[in-house]
Amino acid sequence: MTSIQQNEELKRRIWQIANDVRGTVDGWDFKQYVLGALFYRFISENFARYIEGGDDSFRYAEIADDNEDLAAIKEDAIKTKGYFIYPSQLFVNVVKNANDNENLNTDLKAIFTAIESSAMGYDSEEDIKGLFDDFDTTSNRLGKTVKDKNSRLASVLKGVNELDFGHFEDSEIDLFGDAYEFLIGKYAANAGKSGGEFFTPQHVSKLIAQLAIHGQASVNKIYDPAAGSGSLLLQAKKHMDDHLIEEGFFGQEVNHTTYNLARMNMFLHDVNYDKFNMQLGNTLTDPHFRDDKPFDAIVSNPPYSVKWIGSDDPTLINDDRFAPASVLAPKSKADFAFVLHTLNYLSSKGRAAIVCFPGIFYRGGAEQKIRQYLVDNNFVETVISLAPNLFYGTTIAVNILVLSKHKTDTKVQFIDASGEDFFKKETNNNVMTDDHVEEIMKLFDRKEDVEHVAKSVRMEAIAEENDYNLSVSTYVEAKDTREVVNITELNQEIEATVSKIDGLRKDIDAIVAEIEGSEA
């Protein structure tokens, strides 16, 4: 079996487990238990391997918690890994007796509390704190009685334990991360609108990440102001060697459950606690990382057209993120508030790639004034229109806005990637392949005009001739796919047909007259 086949079998099996053990619990509510169990197994095995140090003759899981050597290594382990797990607390030891443990739910709760508490007072405290909050082992969603709760928890642990990740030192980190991303994606796809709010489909993530890091041999750090589950940041990681990302990954997320998912996702993709900084809160009204900006690469898929406080807070117009545009985004549509926030956090050598609702590129009022600010100051590098139905929970054909502070010309590039050459149809959603992403990146890199696909337009033309309209369709003429009809040939065919009909009519009239004559 090839590695690809093994990966597909792993995905099939993990989704089967997720459905088999949840019973009557809604899949969206139950996701925390499957994802949490997967995370618990990962950090247990990761930590055990760290302690064992590659010594195959030593098994950390087999020693006693009161072993005198543990006290000596505990502090260094926490400083390195960010947390500490005693042998009895390891996933492998808990799952071994899960079916017979009448206190399984409370034991798990105590273990998770102990793991988080181990980081208190250390640099990793904020990165570990609350990681297991959503893995609520005492929740009635698991069952009405303790016995029911324990039975379902045991089933989850056993199912995750049966998953074959191969040899940890060879590939387990990638497989754990891939399995986690797969599960998040499946839950998002089955959750409708709520799923799309925290997960960006993989190939769209690839495109956004590549746009943001394009042409940069190294970046100081990568940032996502609406991080969701962290998928955009992790795609950027996959497309750059780790040593080229100097200070790591930064993100802010407003939803607490999704914030925890993002932190878990970082660990599962082998991003150590000292290489990421995820913060909880509202990016627009309570922004973090002001002291960490600017960022060389920013990726973002913010929520579309959400409401925000806007002009109801008179201090925001003086905020250094919004003041340069001299106007705030509408209270009913915060899209451009995220754009201006992103621009403010962007370095002079960097790029930002932002998924945007198409309406912001042509509507009037405050949004037009913000577009004017962006165009007049030459911050808009490219606007890309994508195919419809690429995202979970919406069929809208969204756009990607690419911002840059180091453009070498005063043109804006427009790319129409909404045609059938840039996606393939699948059962529920359209998808982009690696080839589609590669083709869009070629267009972005070359900045050449391609009929019906790409066009670069002088900013003066955008301002004077189109009132700062940035819709791709305004500048890239759609290909006429209607069938070309030769009018002369069509008329000849019609005349011939009419002539035949006339002849048939005469023949029928003659036959009718003959019949009527014989009857008389």
C-alpha positions in Angstrom: 0.0 0.0 0.0 1.4 3.4 -1.0 1.7 6.3 1.4 -1.2 8.0 -0.4 -3.3 4.9 0.0 -2.4 4.7 3.6 -3.4 8.3 4.1 -6.7 7.8 2.4 -7.3 4.6 4.5 -6.5 6.6 7.7 -9.0 9.3 6.7 -11.7 6.8 5.9 -11.2 5.0 9.2 -11.1 8.1 11.4 -14.3 9.4 9.8 -15.9 6.0 10.4 -14.9 6.1 14.0 -16.2 9.7 14.4 -19.6 8.6 13.2 -19.8 5.2 14.9 -19.1 6.4 18.4 -21.1 9.6 18.5 -24.5 7.8 18.7 -27.3 10.3 18.8 -25.0 13.3 19.5 -24.9 15.8 16.7 -21.7 15.5 14.8 -20.9 19.2 15.1 -21.3 19.0 18.9 -19.3 15.7 19.1 -16.3 16.9 17.1 -14.6 18.2 20.2 -14.4 14.7 21.6 -12.9 13.1 18.6 -10.5 16.0 17.9 -9.7 16.2 21.6 -8.9 12.5 21.9 -6.7 12.8 18.8 -4.8 15.7 20.3 -4.5 13.9 23.7 -2.9 10.9 22.0 -0.6 13.1 20.0 0.9 15.1 22.9 1.2 11.9 24.9 3.3 10.2 22.3 5.2 13.3 21.4 6.1 13.9 25.0 7.0 10.2 25.6 9.3 10.3 22.6 11.0 13.4 23.8 11.7 11.9 27.2 12.9 8.6 25.7 15.3 10.5 23.5 15.5 7.8 20.8 16.5 5.1 23.3 14.4 2.0 22.1 15.3 0.1 25.3 13.5 2.7 27.5 9.7 3.1 27.6 8.5 6.1 29.5 5.0 4.8 29.8 6.2 1.8 31.8 7.9 3.7 34.7 6.3 4.9 37.9 5.1 8.4 38.5 7.2 8.6 41.7 10.4 7.7 39.9 13.1 9.9 41.4 14.5 10.8 38.0 11.3 12.6 36.9 11.7 15.4 39.4 15.1 16.2 37.9 13.9 16.4 34.3 10.4 17.9 34.8 11.4 21.6 34.7 13.6 21.2 31.5 10.8 19.2 29.9 8.3 22.0 30.5 10.7 24.6 29.2 11.2 22.6 26.0 7.8 21.1 25.3 5.7 23.5 27.2 3.9 21.0 29.4 4.6 17.8 31.5 2.7 14.5 31.5 3.4 11.8 34.1 3.5 8.2 32.8 0.2 7.2 34.3 -1.4 10.2 32.5 -0.3 9.1 29.0 -3.0 8.2 26.5 -1.7 4.7 26.1 -2.1 3.9 29.8 -5.5 5.5 30.1 -6.9 3.8 27.1 -5.6 0.4 28.3 -8.2 0.2 31.1 -10.8 2.6 29.6 -13.6 0.0 29.3 -13.3 -1.1 33.0 -12.6 2.3 34.5 -15.8 3.5 36.4 -14.2 6.9 37.0 -13.0 7.4 33.4 -14.7 10.7 32.9 -13.4 12.3 36.1 -10.0 10.7 35.7 -9.7 12.3 32.2 -10.8 15.7 33.6 -8.1 15.5 36.3 -5.4 14.5 33.8 -6.3 17.4 31.4 -6.3 19.8 34.4 -2.9 18.5 35.5 -1.4 18.9 32.0 -2.5 22.5 31.8 -1.5 23.2 35.3 2.0 21.9 34.6 2.7 25.0 32.5 1.7 27.5 35.2 4.5 30.0 35.9 6.4 29.1 32.7 6.6 30.9 29.3 4.1 28.3 27.8 1.4 29.0 30.4 -0.9 31.1 28.0 -0.3 28.7 25.1 -1.4 25.6 27.2 -4.1 27.2 29.4 -7.6 26.0 28.6 -6.6 23.7 25.7 -8.9 21.0 27.0 -11.8 23.3 27.9 -14.0 22.0 25.1 -13.2 18.3 25.9 -15.8 18.3 28.6 -15.8 14.8 30.0 -18.7 15.5 32.4 -21.1 17.0 29.7 -24.6 15.6 29.4 -24.0 15.5 25.6 -22.1 12.3 26.3 -25.0 10.6 28.1 -27.3 11.1 31.0 -25.5 8.8 33.4 -21.9 8.4 34.4 -21.9 4.9 32.9 -23.2 6.3 29.6 -20.5 9.0 29.6 -17.8 6.6 30.4 -18.9 4.1 27.7 -18.9 6.8 25.0 -15.5 8.2 26.1 -14.0 4.7 26.1 -15.3 4.2 22.6 -13.7 7.4 21.4 -10.4 6.6 23.1 -10.4 3.1 21.7 -11.2 4.2 18.2 -8.4 6.8 18.2 -6.0 4.3 19.7 -6.7 1.8 16.8 -5.6 4.4 14.2 -2.3 3.4 12.6 0.0 6.3 12.3 3.1 4.2 11.6 6.5 5.0 13.1 6.3 8.3 15.0 9.9 9.4 14.2 9.3 8.9 10.5 6.0 10.4 9.7 3.6 10.5 12.6 3.7 14.2 13.0 2.5 14.8 9.4 -0.1 12.1 9.7 -1.5 13.4 13.0 -1.7 16.9 11.5 -3.2 15.6 8.3 -5.8 13.6 10.2 -6.7 16.6 12.3 -7.1 18.9 9.3 -9.1 16.2 7.5 -11.5 15.9 10.5 -11.9 19.7 10.8 -12.6 19.9 7.1 -15.2 17.1 7.2 -17.0 18.6 10.2 -17.0 22.0 8.5 -18.4 20.6 5.3 -21.2 18.9 7.3 -21.9 21.9 9.4 -23.1 24.3 6.7 -22.6 28.0 7.4 -21.1 27.5 10.9 -18.3 25.3 9.4 -17.2 27.9 6.9 -16.7 30.4 9.7 -13.6 28.7 11.0 -12.2 26.6 8.2 -10.8 27.6 4.8 -10.8 24.8 2.2 -7.3 23.4 1.7 -6.6 24.5 -1.9 -8.0 28.0 -1.3 -5.6 28.1 1.7 -2.7 27.0 -0.5 -3.5 29.9 -2.9 -3.8 32.5 -0.2 -0.6 31.3 1.5 1.4 31.3 -1.7 0.2 34.8 -2.6 1.2 36.2 0.8 4.7 34.7 0.8 5.4 35.0 -3.0 8.9 36.3 -3.8 10.0 36.5 -0.2 13.1 34.4 0.6 12.3 34.8 4.3 9.6 36.4 6.4 9.9 37.7 9.9 6.6 36.2 10.9 3.1 35.3 9.6 -0.2 36.7 10.9 -3.9 35.9 10.5 -6.2 38.5 12.2 -9.2 36.1 11.9 -7.4 32.8 12.4 -10.2 30.3 12.7 -8.7 26.8 13.1 -5.3 28.1 11.9 -5.5 26.4 8.5 -4.2 29.4 6.6 -1.2 29.8 8.8 -0.3 26.2 8.6 -0.5 26.2 4.8 2.1 29.0 4.8 4.2 26.7 7.0 4.0 24.0 4.4 5.2 26.3 1.6 8.2 27.7 3.4 11.1 25.9 5.1 10.9 26.5 8.8 14.1 28.4 9.1 12.8 31.0 6.7 10.0 31.9 9.1 12.0 33.7 11.7 9.7 34.5 14.5 6.8 32.1 13.9 3.0 32.2 13.6 0.6 34.8 15.1 -3.2 34.8 15.0 -6.3 36.1 16.8 -9.7 34.4 16.9 -12.9 35.7 18.5 -14.6 32.2 19.1 -13.3 30.4 22.1 -13.8 26.9 20.8 -12.2 27.7 17.5 -9.3 29.4 19.3 -8.6 26.2 21.1 -8.8 24.3 17.8 -6.2 26.6 16.3 -3.8 26.1 19.2 -4.2 22.3 19.1 -3.7 22.4 15.3 -0.4 24.2 15.8 0.9 21.5 18.2 -0.3 18.7 15.9 1.7 20.2 13.0 4.8 20.2 15.2 4.8 24.0 15.8 6.2 24.3 19.3 4.6 26.7 21.8 7.5 29.2 21.4 6.9 29.4 17.7 3.2 30.4 17.7 1.2 33.0 19.5 -2.6 32.6 19.3 -4.8 35.2 21.1 -8.5 35.2 21.9 -10.6 38.3 21.3 -12.2 40.7 18.8 -9.6 41.8 16.3 -11.4 45.0 15.4 -12.1 46.3 18.9 -9.5 44.5 21.0 -6.5 44.0 18.7 -3.5 42.0 19.9 0.1 42.1 18.6 0.4 45.9 18.2 3.9 45.6 19.7 4.7 42.7 17.3 3.8 44.4 14.1 4.8 44.8 11.3 4.4 41.3 9.6 6.0 40.3 6.3 3.1 37.9 5.4 -0.5 38.2 6.4 -3.2 35.7 5.4 -6.9 36.1 6.2 -10.4 34.8 5.5 -12.4 37.2 7.8 -16.2 36.8 8.3 -18.2 38.3 5.4 -20.3 41.4 6.1 -20.6 41.0 9.9 -21.8 43.8 12.0 -19.4 45.8 14.2 -19.5 48.9 16.4 -18.1 51.2 13.8 -19.1 54.8 14.1 -20.9 54.1 17.4 -17.5 54.2 19.0 -16.2 57.8 18.2 -12.6 56.8 19.2 -12.2 54.4 16.4 -11.8 57.1 13.7 -8.6 58.1 15.5 -7.3 54.6 15.7 -4.1 54.3 13.6 -5.6 51.4 11.7 -8.6 53.4 10.4 -7.6 57.1 10.6 -5.5 57.2 7.4 -8.7 56.4 5.3 -10.6 59.1 7.1 -13.7 56.9 7.2 -14.9 53.8 9.0 -16.3 50.7 7.4 -20.2 50.7 7.6 -21.6 49.3 10.9 -23.5 46.6 9.0 -20.5 45.5 6.9 -17.1 45.2 8.7 -15.2 43.8 5.7 -13.1 46.9 5.0 -12.4 47.3 8.7 -10.5 43.9 8.5 -8.8 45.1 5.3 -7.6 48.4 7.0 -6.5 46.5 10.1 -4.5 44.1 7.9 -2.9 46.9 6.0 -1.8 48.6 9.2 -0.1 45.4 10.4 1.7 44.8 7.1 5.4 45.5 6.7 7.0 47.6 4.0 8.3 44.5 2.3 5.4 42.3 2.9 2.2 41.1 1.3 -1.3 40.4 2.5 -3.9 38.1 0.8 -7.4 38.5 2.1 -10.6 36.6 1.1 -13.3 39.3 0.5 -17.0 39.4 -0.2 -17.4 40.7 -3.8 -19.8 43.6 -2.9 -17.1 45.6 -1.2 -15.4 46.2 -4.5 -18.2 48.1 -6.2 -20.6 49.5 -3.5 -20.6 53.2 -2.8 -20.5 55.3 0.3 -17.8 54.7 2.9 -16.6 51.6 1.1 -15.9 53.6 -2.1 -13.9 56.1 0.0 -11.8 53.3 1.5 -11.2 51.9 -2.0 -10.1 55.4 -3.0 -7.6 55.5 -0.2 -6.2 52.1 -1.1 -5.9 52.8 -4.8 -4.5 56.4 -4.5 -1.8 55.2 -2.1 -1.0 52.2 -4.5 -1.6 49.5 -1.9 -3.7 47.3 -4.2 -1.6 44.8 -6.1 -4.2 42.3 -7.4 -7.9 41.4 -7.2 -8.7 37.8 -8.0 -12.3 36.5 -8.6 -12.7 32.8 -7.7 -15.3 30.2 -8.8 -18.6 30.0 -6.9 -19.3 27.3 -4.3 -15.6 26.8 -3.2 -16.3 27.5 0.5 -18.4 25.7 3.1 -21.7 27.3 3.9 -21.9 29.7 1.0 -22.1 29.4 -2.8 -20.8 33.0 -3.3 -18.0 33.5 -5.8 -15.6 35.3 -3.4 -12.6 37.4 -4.3 -9.0 37.6 -3.0 -7.5 41.0 -2.4 -3.7 41.2 -2.4 -2.2 44.2 -0.7 1.4 45.3 -1.0 3.5 48.3 0.2 6.4 47.7 -2.1 4.8 47.9 -5.6 7.2 48.9 -8.4 4.4 50.3 -10.7 1.1 52.0 -10.4 -1.1 49.4 -12.0 -3.7 47.1 -10.4 -3.9 43.5 -11.7 -7.3 41.8 -12.1 -7.5 38.1 -12.6 -10.7 36.2 -13.5 -10.2 32.7 -12.0 -13.9 32.0 -11.9 -14.1 30.0 -15.2 -14.1 26.2 -15.6 -10.4 26.3 -16.3 -9.8 27.1 -12.6 -11.9 24.5 -10.8 -13.5 21.1 -11.0 -17.0 20.1 -10.0 -17.5 17.6 -7.1 -20.6 16.4 -5.4 -21.3 19.2 -3.0 -18.7 21.8 -3.7 -16.4 23.0 -6.5 -12.7 22.5 -5.7 -9.4 23.9 -7.0 -6.6 21.4 -7.7 -2.9 22.0 -7.3 -2.8 22.7 -11.1 -5.4 25.4 -10.8 -3.5 27.1 -7.9 -0.3 26.9 -9.9 -1.9 28.5 -13.0 -3.2 31.4 -10.9 0.2 31.9 -9.3 1.8 32.1 -12.8 -0.7 34.8 -13.8 0.0 36.7 -10.5 3.7 36.5 -11.0 4.0 37.5 -14.6 1.5 40.3 -14.5 0.8 39.8 -18.2 -2.5 40.6 -19.9 -4.3 37.5 -21.0 -7.6 37.9 -23.0 -10.6 37.1 -20.9 -8.5 36.1 -17.9 -6.1 38.8 -16.7 -5.5 42.5 -17.1 -3.4 45.2 -15.5 -5.0 48.6 -15.2 -3.5 52.0 -14.5 -4.7 53.4 -11.2 -5.6 56.7 -13.0 -8.1 54.7 -15.1 -9.6 53.1 -12.0 -10.0 56.5 -10.4 -11.1 58.7 -13.3 -13.0 56.3 -15.5 -14.5 53.8 -13.0 -15.0 55.8 -9.7 -12.6 53.4 -7.9 -14.6 50.3 -8.8 -12.4 47.2 -8.2 -14.7 44.5 -9.5 -12.8 42.1 -11.8 -15.6 42.0 -14.3 -15.3 45.7 -14.9 -11.8 45.2 -16.4 -11.6 41.6 -17.6 -14.1 41.0 -20.4 -15.8 37.6 -20.0 -15.4 35.2 -22.8 -18.5 34.9 -25.0 -19.4 31.3 -24.9 -22.6 31.6 -27.0 -22.8 29.6 -30.2 -21.9 31.6 -33.3 -24.8 31.4 -35.8 -24.5 32.1 -39.5 -27.6 34.1 -40.3 -27.4 33.6 -44.1 -27.1 29.8 -43.7 -29.9 29.8 -41.2 -32.2 31.8 -43.5 -31.5 29.3 -46.3 -32.3 26.4 -44.1 -35.6 28.1 -43.0 -36.6 28.8 -46.7 -35.9 25.1 -47.6 -37.9 23.9 -44.6 -40.8 26.3 -45.4 -40.7 25.1 -49.1 -41.0 21.5 -48.0 -43.9 22.3 -45.7 -45.7 24.0 -48.5 -45.2 21.0 -50.7 -46.5 18.6 -48.1 -49.4 20.9 -47.5 -50.4 20.8 -51.2 -50.0 17.0 -51.2 -52.3 16.7 -48.2 -54.9 19.1 -49.7 -54.9 17.0 -52.9 -55.4 13.8 -51.0 -58.2 15.3 -48.9 -59.9 16.6 -52.1 -59.7 13.2 -53.7 -61.3 11.5 -50.7 -64.1 14.0 -50.5 -64.8 13.6 -54.3 -65.1 9.8 -54.1 -67.5 10.1 -51.1 -69.7 12.4 -53.1 
